Amino acid sequence: MEFSYLCKKGCLACVAAALFFVCIQSAAVVANSGRYVGSDACADCHEEQYENYKKFSKKAHSGESVKIMAGDLTPSELKECYTCHVTGYGKPGGFVSFEETPAMADAGCEACHGPGYDHIEADGDPELIKGTLQVSDCETCHNAERVAAFDYKPLLYGGAH
């Protein structure tokens, strides 16, 4: 390895410091990948919450309404729908299409709690996922503009579990 900030002699202390710096940078990249994995990956550790989500949450079927309306929407309108009705649209590991990424075709766990790849890779490190949600987290999708446009009352506290 060659590091431009090593002393000219390449002493052991400088090499150790350089390796430590590289390791810290690598860990930061892994911990911030922003990669989505889908709700099924959450089921292994959060079985009860996952089952409640699948059974009771409207979010678990939110992509269906987009499928029904897709033929009447422009590509721009469709992309706007994807922002709230699917998981991770336009992001690493997120929704691409109903055919390519069916596991991301609804507003799954990560739509609210954030991308789960890093959380899973770190054996469930709670610092790598948003565990406690605030109403402001819901308002990304459940906001006044959408309530008025679609004439519905959002279930901010209905949640999944």
Protein Blocks (a to p, Z undefined) as FASTA:
>chain_A
ZZfkbcfkopaklmmmmmmmmmmmmmmmmmmnopaebjklmmmmmmmlmmmmmmmmmklm
mmmmmmmmmmmpcfklmmmmmmmmpghihiahiafbfmlmmmlmpccfklmnopaklmmm
nnopaklccfbacfklmmmmmcfklmmmnopacdfknmmZZ
